[in-house]
Amino acid sequence: MKAGIHPNYREICFLDSSNGFKFVTRSCANAKEMITMEDGRELPLFKLETSSESHPFYTGTQKSVDNMGGRVEKFRNRFGKTAAK
């Protein structure tokens, strides 16, 4: 393999900033900060806005479009007749 052309693939800590959930995996993501883990390792820190711990789809708090009060039907009732002209 050629030297100097491959990305820096290493262990990195991802932090969900919405709830403080941390997980460690291997990645090429660029990180500007470092974090000291509970076991004493110092790893690069990459901050996330959402993860599987806070995303509505995975937590079961996602709202379905069908259950939002019939918005599509209300729209069709109000404006469906004007488009036929």
C-alpha positions in Angstrom: 0.0 0.0 0.0 1.1 3.5 -0.7 2.0 5.6 2.4 0.2 8.8 3.1 -2.9 8.3 0.9 -5.1 6.4 3.4 -7.4 8.2 5.9 -6.7 8.0 9.7 -8.9 5.1 10.7 -8.9 4.9 14.5 -11.1 4.5 17.6 -13.3 7.6 18.2 -15.9 8.5 20.8 -19.2 9.8 19.5 -21.2 11.9 22.0 -25.0 12.6 21.5 -25.3 16.2 22.7 -29.0 15.9 23.3 -28.8 13.3 26.1 -25.1 12.7 26.9 -25.0 9.1 25.4 -21.5 8.1 24.4 -20.3 5.2 22.3 -16.9 4.2 20.9 -16.3 2.8 17.4 -13.7 2.9 14.7 -14.1 5.8 12.2 -12.3 8.2 9.8 -14.3 11.2 11.1 -12.3 14.3 11.8 -12.5 15.3 15.5 -11.2 18.6 17.0 -11.6 17.7 20.6 -10.4 14.9 22.9 -12.1 13.1 25.7 -10.8 10.9 28.5 -12.9 7.8 28.9 -13.7 6.0 32.2 -11.0 3.4 31.6 -8.3 6.1 31.1 -8.1 6.1 27.3 -7.9 9.4 25.6 -9.9 9.4 22.4 -10.9 11.9 19.8 -14.5 13.3 20.4 -17.1 13.7 17.7 -20.3 15.5 18.8 -23.6 14.4 17.3 -27.0 16.1 17.4 -29.0 12.8 17.4 -28.1 9.1 17.7 -30.2 6.0 18.0 -30.7 6.9 21.7 -32.4 10.2 20.9 -33.9 9.8 17.4 -37.7 9.6 17.5 -37.9 6.6 15.2 -35.7 4.5 17.4 -37.2 5.7 20.7 -40.8 5.1 19.6 -41.9 8.7 19.9 -42.2 9.3 16.2 -45.6 10.6 15.0 -47.2 9.1 11.9 -48.4 11.4 9.2 -51.7 9.5 9.1 -52.4 10.3 12.7 -51.9 14.1 12.5 -55.6 15.0 12.2 -56.2 14.4 8.5 -54.2 17.3 7.3 -54.0 16.0 3.7 -57.8 15.5 3.6 -58.3 19.0 5.0 -56.1 20.4 2.3 -57.8 18.5 -0.4 -61.2 19.6 0.8 -60.2 23.3 0.9 -58.1 23.5 -2.3 -59.0 20.4 -4.4 -62.0 22.0 -6.1 -60.0 25.1 -7.2 -57.4 23.0 -9.1 -60.1 21.4 -11.3 -61.0 24.7 -13.0 
